[in-house]
Amino acid sequence: AGMRPVASPIAFGASQIPKHADLSASCGLPLGLLYTPGAALDPAPTTFSHPPIPCEACGGYANVYSEPDPQTGQWTCVFCGMHNAPSRCVPAAPHHATTTARYLLPFPPATPTPAPAAAAVHTVSPAPSAAPEASAATAPAEAQPQNMFYFFLVDENLIEPDTEELSKRLLAVVDKPEHRDTRIGIATFAKHVALYRLALAGVAAADVIPGDTSLQAGSFKAFTDSASLYIGSVREVKDNLACILRCVAQNAYPARGRKCGYTSCTPLSTRPRCLGVAVEVALMLISASRDLLHPERSPGAVELTPGCHVVVFTNGAPSHGPGSLAPSCVPGSPPVPLMHGAPPDHGVSHAAVEYFHKLALAALHTRTAVTVFCKGFQSFGVPELQHLTLVDGGLVLLARAFDDVFGANLACILSHGHQRQGKFSVRCTSGLQVSRIIGPAALTDTTADQQWVTGSVNGRVCYAVYLDVVNLIEEDHGQAYLQFVMRYPDIENKLLVTEVTTQRVPLTSNRDCFLRSVDVDVTGVLLVKRIVLKARKEPDKDFAPEIDAVVKEIASRCGEKKGSLYLLPDHLSPLPQILFLARRGPLLGRVLQHRDDIDFARTILLQAPPEASLRMIAPELLLAGVSQFEQLPPEDLAMQSSNVLFLDQETDIFVWVGADVAAAGAADRLVQACLALAAERSATRFPVPNVVVATEGLSDARWLWSRLIPSHKDSEAEQLWSFPALRSLPPKQRALLKAKFPRTDDPSFSQYYRWLFQ
């Protein structure tokens, strides 16, 4: 909902594919694409009521490039060349040149076949549990799914003011008309898990479960047999939920004072949190509640049951029971700053990683996502917790407070975060194969037609797909084909949606033609995602040298040598700067931030769609004007005291007010325009970005300056070339502008590029 439509769910790094591997390798550029299943498409995909037609030989689906014989009706598979039996569904040729195929899928026999109208087609088939009348074709709609289940886990170590604010936000979100039939459950956790009986009205009664060891199915049977005591629809248990939350708040840690032998000064890292066992309790109860609702359900129908979400609210890292982190992974209080590139005294807990990964697979099996809200500025063990959330479609979110941003993120999870588990496969022309997929998916099949399962099909999750040319591609008409097939239940869980996207890409054996077809933005994202994935696996390694090597390789292989430097063709020239911004930014740069913040940003990037990924790598800088915004290069020369700037880095938005504008009292209207733009952009994003307004000269202003290229260090000629708007300033003002910046050892892009080839 609210996502901007795109023409195709696939964005290629190059609009042509090399015929042989040597051509691709000689350029130093990755061969790949970005695939965003479930994305809003314009034009909207045509919806049909029958499944797609598979090839009798290879299983590839019929599409508009299948070349049906007008006399016999036989269609030719674009992947194996097989001539298939006639079908009433006769594919039609596209009406205009396009690299994305528009699909023609079967219609009922009495229905004439129209020409396809979109690049992707949703084929809707009834799910096994659907009523007969539900087989009519319907496009996926944004409506609250039936029998959704949200289970809330609240950390008992939250202090009283935080618990009260959390209660207010949580009740405000669930007490909406669209959630009245949503089933919920709640438990708290510390050294034990307190599982509350929501069905008991007017009293906060809980069963206590030890949190020091994993649950055994037999020991939890008494709870699963009476699962109806612990869950209920919002309309039935809303009042009792409020009663329980009041009780939790009254028994929370006070802002000052003592509680149960602990004081408010007790380090958060030493307080017990059996988060792993709490999630186990939630998963077992979810499984039991499904058996109660669908006793006739067959094992094969598990993936078509309604998706569920476990939402955790905590203010510290797991420290008790399975999944607890070693002290070296969780600094004490006050928290020790853990910098990227620091000595490896905060290594990842491999035991916790293994445990959380197994727990995530169990959640994926029950189509349950786990999202963890980490409140405050402590160490949470985000790199370990991500293994609990990524595969099943959840996320670890850092919340500075239970404020409006937190409330918006929570509302997004409960309103649009319903889980639709999907399975997708990729089929390629012979000679071309998928070498790697980066994104929250698990490989389930190692055959040629590989299957990946994902817990999140919502148009906000993107997969980076890397291709290899393994054999000489010899295809008729000089074309290669790729086909993505994604299957997932619709939002009401009555229909099975099959989304088939076929892409036709020209082949080339000419190096110059291949280079001209390169999309710099997509290629930059593919390069950075590949390096960021390595950085997540080796958090203590400095990956700046790897970025440097990539830039040098691309420049030397694709550019023309001029003196000691290599000059790239105009359309490729932005690529080194994109990589440079990734090198010095929060994703890979040696910046002063906690390892949790670093891993959070990296995780968001690895699953972000193309435009969002590019903003995280190369932030968008806008100059606020009276009636419109003007885009500027992301350089510190834009920080003129007469400007109001808007910097968008996807997860953070910064509004910077120059000192002269602030002193003149003319900033209010421009700042309001910036905040309106921030609100407009935030409405379509998850997680919701933090918005910071800073005035020149104050400490918060450093956040914007640290994200801009320090081009004030360049020569005047270089400055005028990279930042043309500087020409409007008189020489005296230019000198004053350059003089106001603090000294920094960070190089400008021009200095960096010259340094590479010294």
N, C-alpha and C positions, 0 to 999 in steps of 0.2 A: 504494500500500500504506500502511495506517495512516491514511489520510485520513478525516476525519469525513464520513459520508454527508450529502447535502443532498437536499431534496425535488425540486429542479429545477436544471438547469445554468444557468438564466436567472434573474437578479434584476433586476426593473424599478425604475427610479427613481420611478415612479408607477404605481399599479394601474389608472389610466384614461388614455386618450390624447385630447387635444383634437381636435375635429373640424376646426378651422381653425387656421392658423398664428398669427393675431393673439392667440388665447387663450394659446398657449404662450409667445409673445414677451412678453406683458404681465406675466408673473410673474417673468421673469428667471431661470427655472430651466431646466436642460438637460433635453431629452427623450431618454432613452436607457436602456441596460440594461448589465448585466455578464454575459458569457457565458463559462462555464467548461467547454469540451468535455472529455470523458473523466472528469468528476467522478464520484465514487462516489455512487450514488443510492439513496435509501430511500423507497419500495419500489424494489427492483432492477428494471431494465428487462427486459421479456420479450424473449427471443431467438428469432428465427425464421430459417428456412433459405432464404428466398427474398428477392429484392430488393423494395424498396417499389414501389408502383404509381404511375406518373407520370400526370399529367393529359395527355390527348391534345392539348390546345391550348397550355397554358403551361408544362407540365413540373413543376408543383407536385405534391407527393406526397399521396396519400390519407391521411386521419387521422380521428380520432373525430368531428370536426366536419363531415365531408363529406356528411352527410345522405343516406344511401342510401335508395332507394325500397324499401319492404318487399315490393312486388309484383314490380317488374321487376329489382331489384338494382342499378339505375343509381345512381352516386354523383355528387354535385355538388362541383366544385372550389371551395374557399373563396376562391380568389384571382381566378379569372376567371369563375366561374359556369357553366362548361362541364359539361354532363351527359355523363358518361363511360359507356362500355359496362359491362355487369354484370360482376361479378367474384365468384369464390367467397369472396373475403375481404370480408365485409360489416362495415363499421365499426359499432361499438356506441357508444351514447351514454355519457358518463361517469356514474358512479354518485353523484357528489357535486359540489357547486359547486367549480370550480377554474379558475385562469387559465392552467394549463399543460395542453395537450391530451395525452391518452394515445393512442398510435398503434396502428392495426390494419394490419398488413402481410400480404402474401399467404402462404397456407399451401399445402402440397401438396394437389392436388384431392381426395384421399380423406380429408383431415383436417378435422374440423369446426372451425369458427371460434370460439374462446373470446373472451370480452370482454378487452380490453387491461387490463394490470395495472399500468402505470407511466406516468409522464409522458414518458419517452423510450423508444424501442425500438431495440435493436441488431439490424440486419439483417445477417446474415453470409453472404457469397458466397465461393466458392472463388477463390483467387488463381490466375493462369495457371500458376504453377509448382507448385501444390499437387497432391498425389495425389488420385485420385478419392474415396477414402474420407474425405478431409479435409473434405468438403462438409457434414458434419453440423454442426448449429447448436451453437456453443459460445460462451459469453461470454468476453470478454477476461479472462485470468487472469494472476496475478503468478507467472511462472515465467521462468527464464533463457531468452532466445530462442536459437534455433539459429544457429550460424555468426556470432555477434557478433564484432566486431573492435574492439579498443582499441589505439590507438597512443599511446605515451608519448614526450613531448619534454621532455628535462631540460636546463635551463640550466647550462652548464659554469661559470658565474660563481658558483654556489652555493658557500658555504664548506663545508669538510669536515664539521663537526658537523651542518649542515643536510642535507647529502647523505646522511650516515649515517642520520639520523632519517627522511628521505624514503624511503630504501631499506627500512628496517624497516617503515614504514607501508604502503608499496606492496606488498611481499611478503606482509604479513599479510592484505591485502585479496584479492589474486589467488589466494592459496593456500587457497581455500575450495572445498568440493566442487562448488558450483554453477558455478564458473568453470573447471572442468577442461577443458571443450571450447571455451572461449572462445579465439579467436585474438588474439594480441598481437604488437606490434612496438615497437621502441624506437630512439630516436636522441637524440643530444645536439647542442647548438648553441652557438656562440660567434661566431667570425669565419667558421667553416665549419660544415657539418652533418656529423656522424659517424653514418652509418647502419649499425647493428650487425647482424651476421649471426647471428641467433638460432639458426639451424639447425646451426651449427658447435658441437658440444658441447665443453665444457671449455676454450674459448678465447674471449677477448673481441676479436673481429676486426671491423673497421669499414671501410666505404668512405667516403672523405671527398669532400664536394661543396662547391664554393665557394658562399659565401653573399652575394656582393655583387650578383648579378643574378638575375632570375627565371629559372626553369627553362624550357627549350624541350622540347617533347615528344620530338623526335628525340634530343636529348642525354641524355635519361633512359631511352631505350629499353633500353639494356643492363641497367639495374636492373629495369625492369618485366618484361623477359623472364625474369629469374631471381628473380621476386618471392618464390618459395617459400624462398629462402635467408634472407629477412629476417622472415618471419612463421612462426608455429607455434602450436599449441594449448598451453594452459598446462601440461597434463599432459606434453607432450613437451619443452618448453623452460624449465620452471620452474627447473631447476638452472642452466642457462646464463644465465637472466635474473639470478639471484642473483650469478653470477660477474661479469657485466657491471656490475651495480650496485656491487659491491665495487671493481671497477677504476675506475669513475667517482668513487667516494668517495676512493680513494687518490690520484687525480690532481686532486682539487678544491682550491680555494683553502684554504690553512690558515687557522686563526683568526688566527694571527700569522705573519709571515715573508714569503717571496717565492715567486713562481711564474711562470715564463715571462716574466720582465721586468716583471711587475706585482707590486705589494705589496698586502697586505691593506688598506692605507690608500688605495689607488687608488679614487677615487670610483666608485660603482657605475654612475653615468650615463655614464661614459667607457669602460666595458668593452664590448666588441663583443657584440651579440646579433642574429643574423640570424633572428629569430623568424618573419618572413614566409616566407622560403625554407624553413625547417624545416617549416612547415605545408604548403607546396606539395609537399615531398617526401612527407609523410604522405598527402596526398590522392591523389597519383599512384600511390603504392604500394597504397593501398586500392582504387583503380579497377582496377589490374592484378590484385590478388588476387581480385577478384570475377570477372574474366574467366576466371581459372584454375578457380574453383569452379563457375562456371555458363557454360561455353563455348557452350551452346545458347541462352542467354538472348537474347530479342528486345529491341530498344531500348525498346519500350513497357513492358517489365517492370522497368525500372530502379527505379522507386519502390517496388516490392514486394520488393526485395532486402533482406537484413538491415541494420538501421541500424548505424552505426559512430560511434565517439567518439574524437576526438583530444584528449588531455589534456596541457596544457602546464604545466610547473613552472618558474617564473622568479623572480628577485629584483630585476628592474629593467625599464626600458622598452626596447622595440626600438631599437637604436642602430646597426644595420649593415644594409646592403642595402635592398631594397624594404620600405616600411612603417616605416623608421626615423624617429624623431621629431626635430624640430629642437631645438637646445639651449633655445630659449625655451619649449618644451613640456615639457622634462625638466630641472628645476633640478639644479644640481650638488650636490656633497656638502660639507658637510651640506645636506640638502634645504631649499629655501626654502619657508616656509609660503605656500601659495596660498589665499587666502581668497575665499569667495564674495562678489562685489561689489568685489573688489580691482581696481586698474588692469589693463587688458588686456595684460599683458606675458607672458602664458602662453597665447596663443591656440591654438586647435585646429589641428593640422597637417592641412590639407585634402588634401594629397597622400596622406598616410597613410590618411585616412578613405576616400578613393576606392579606394586599393589594397585595404584590408581589406574594403570592401564587395564588390568584385569577387571577392575570395577567398571571402567568405561565400556568395555566390551559387553559386560552383563547389562549395563544400561541400554546399550545399542540393541541388544537382543529383545528387550522389552519396549523398544521405541520410546525410551525416556532420555531426555536431555538433562544435563546438570549444569546449572549456572551458579557461580560463586561470586557474591558481592563482598569485596574486601574493603572495609571501612577504616579510614585513618591513614597514618603515615608510618605504620610499623612494617616489619618484614613478614610477608605472608607465604613465602615459598611458591611464588607464581610459576616458576619453571616446572615444579613438580605437580602443582594443581592443574596445570594445563593438560596433563595426561589424563585427567579425570573428565575433562570437558570437551576437548576438541573433536574426538571421533564421534561422540554421540550428538553433536550439534549444539552444544552449550558454549560457554565462554567464562573466563575469569575476568571480572570487571573491578577496576580500582575506583573506589568512591571516596572522595575527600571528606564527605559528610553525607548524611541522609537528607540531602537538600533537593532543590528542584531538578537538578540534572539526574540525581539518583531516581527521583520519582518518575521522570520521563523514561529512563531506561527500564524501570520496573513495569511501567505501563506498556511499554513496547513489547516486553517479554510476554506479558499476560494477554495482550490484545492481538499481537501479530507474531508472537514467538511460538505459536503452536508448531509442534514437530511433525513434519511429514518426512518420514524416512524414505529414501529413494535408492534405487540401484541404477547405475548407468554403465554403459559399455561404449567402447570406441572401436570403430572398424576403419581400416585404412586401405588404400590401394596397395597392391603387391609391390614390394620394394621399399615401402615406407612403414615405419613402426613407431609405436609410442615407447619412449625410453624412460620417461619419468612423469609422474603427476604430483604436483605440490598442492595440497589442500586437505581439508578435513574429511578424508575418505579412507576406507579400509579395503584392500584388495581381497576379493573372495574367490576368484577363479584365475588360474594361471594358464589357461588355454589361450589359443590365438584370439578368441573373442573374450577379452578380459572383462570381468565384472567388478565394479567398485560399489560399495555400499556407503551411504552418507546419512547422517541423522538430521540434515538441514537442507531442505529444498525450499528456498524462500526468495530467491532473486538477489540476495545480499552476499551470497557465498560464491566465490569464483575459484576455478581450478586452473593452475598454470600447467599446460600440457606441452611436453618437450618431445620433439620428433627426431628420428634418425633416418637417413637414407642408407639402407643396408645393402641394397642391390640397385643396379641400373634400372630406372623406371622407364619402361617402354610402353606407353599407352597410346591408343588411337586418339587423334585430334589433339595431342599434347596436353592432356588434362589429368590431374590426380583428384581423388575423391576421399573425403573423410565423412564418417557418419557417427553422430552421437545419439544414443538412445537412452532416455531417462524415464524411469517408471516410478510413480509415487501416487499415493491415494489423494483424492481431492480433499478440500478443507472440511467437508461434512462427513468424510470417511464412508461415502456410499459408492464412489466410483473410482476405478483405477485409471489414472491418466498416463498415457504413453506419449512422451514428447520426443519427436524424431527431427533431428536437424542434420541436413546433409550439406556439405560445403564442397563446391567444385573450385579447384585452384589450378591455374595454368602452370605448366612445366617450362623450365628454361635450362639451357646449357650455356647461356651467355652470362658472364660474370657481371658486366655492367647492367644488364637488364635486371638481374637479381638484386643488385645494390639499389637501383632506382625504385624497386618495389618495397623496400624496407620501410616499415612504420616505426619511426624513432621512438615514439612514446611506448608502444607495446613492447618493442625490443628492450628498451631500458628497464621496463617493469620485469620482464622475463630474466634479465641479467641480475637485477637486484634481488629478486625473490630467491634465485638459486643460491646467492651468496648469503642472504639472511638465514636461509634454512641451515646452512653450514654453521653460521654463527650461533644459532639456537642450540646446536649439538655441541659446540665448543665455546661456551660463553666466556672463557678466560683468554681466548686467542684474539689478537689484534688482526682484523681482516682488511686494514688499510692497504697492506702490500698486495693483497689479492685484487682489490679494486684497481690499484696502480697497474698491475700486470695486465688486467683486462683492457684498460684504457690504452696502454702502449700497444697491445696486440691489435686492437681495432684500428688505431691511428696508423700503424706501420703497414697493415695489410690492406686497408681500404683508402688510405690517404696518399697524397703526393708530397714528396719531400721537398721542402723549401728551406735551404740552409740547414739548420740543425733540427727543425721542426717538421712535423707532418701535418698538412692541411687536408682536412676531410672535404668531400663534396658538400655543397650547401645544405642539402636535405639531411645529411648525416651529422652536420656540425653540432647540433644540440646534444648529441648522445654523450660525449665526454662530460659536459656540464651536468647532465642528469646523474651520472655516476659520481661526479665530484660532490654534488649535494648529498647523495646517499652516504658518501664517505665521511662527511663532516657533520651530518645530522644525527638525530637521536637514535636512528636504527643501527648505525655502524660506527659512529664517531666516538671519540674519547671524551665524552661529556660527563659532567658531574651529575650523575643520577644513579638511583638504586637499581639493582639487577631486576627487581620486580617490574619497575617502569620500563626497562629496556625490553624484557621478555614480553610484556603486555603489548608494546608497540610492534614488536616483530610478529607476534601472533596475529594481530589485526591485519598487518600488511599481507601475510601469507595467504589470507582468505578473502582479501578485499577485491572488489571489482576493478576494472581497468582505471577508471577516472579517479576513484578513491585511492588506489595504489599510487598513482602518479602524484596526487596531492601530498601523500605522506612522504614521498621521496623528494619531490621538487615543489615546495609550497607555493601557492598562488598568492601574489601580492597585488593589492588593488589600492589605488589612490581615490579617496572619497571626494567627490565633487558635489556641487550644488544640486545637479539633476541626474548625475550618473557616476559610475565608477570607471576608472581608467586602469588598465592592466600595466604593471611595471615589472621590469626584471627584478628577481629576488636579491637585490644588492643593498648594502647599507647606505649607499648614496641617496636612497629614497627617503632617509630619515631627516628631512629638512624641517626645521622648526615651524614652518608655515603649512605643513601637511598633516592630514589625518589619514592613517594607513590601516588597511584591513588585510591581515595575513591569515590564510586558511591552510592548515596542515591536517585536515580531515578530523583528527581526534582532538585538536585544539584550535581555537580561533582567537586571534589577538587583534585588538583595536588599539592603535598607538596614536596618541594626541601630541602634536608638536607644542613646544613651550610657547611660541608666539601665538598660536591659535588659542591655547588655553588662557593666556594672559589677556587676550582681547575679548574673551567671553564669546567667541564665535564658534566654539566647538560643539555646542549642544546639539544643533540640528544635524551636523555631520556624524556625530557619535550615534544619534538616534537612527540615522540612516544605516550605519554600520550594524547596529544591534538588530534592526529589522531584517537586514540581509542575513545576519547570523541565525536569527530565528527561522527564517525561510529555509535555509540550508539544513539546519539542525532537524527540522521536521521530517526529513527524508533519510536520516542516518541512524544507524545503530552500531556501536554505542553513540549516545548523544555527546557531541563535543563540549568540552569546557570552554567557556568564553571569558577572556580576561581583557579588561580595559585598563590601559596604563598610560600615564602622562610622562613625557620626556623629563628625565632627571630623577624620576623615582625608581625604586629598586625593581619593580615589576617590568620596567621597560627593557631590562636585560633579556627577557624571554624572547622578545622579537629580534633584538640585535643579534643574539647568538644564532639565530636561524637564517640570517642573511649573509651573503657573500661579502667579505670585507674588501670591496673593490676600492675603498678610499686609499688603499696602499698602492694602487696602480699609477702609472704615468697618466698625464692629462690626456694624451691621445687615446690610450686604452680606455680611459673612463668615458670619453665622448663616444667611442665606438660601442662599448657595451651598455652604456646608459645615456641614450641620446637626449633625454629630457634635461640633462645637465647643461645643455647649450643655452637654455633660457636664463641661466644664472650669470650675473656679471662675474668677472674674475675674482673680485674681492670676496664675494659671497661664496664662491667655490672654495677659496682658501680657508675661510672661516668654517665651512662645512667639513672639510677634511681635518681641520685642526681639533674639532670637538670630540672626535672618536678616541676612546682609550686605546692604549697600546695593546697589541695582540700578536701572538706568535703564529696565529692561523694565517695561511697564505690566501691571497685572492685566487680566483680561477686562473687568471693569466700567469701569475707566479707559479702556481702548481703545474700548469701545463709545460711551462719552460723547464721547470725542475725535473720533470719526468725524462726529458731527453738530453739532460746535461751529460 
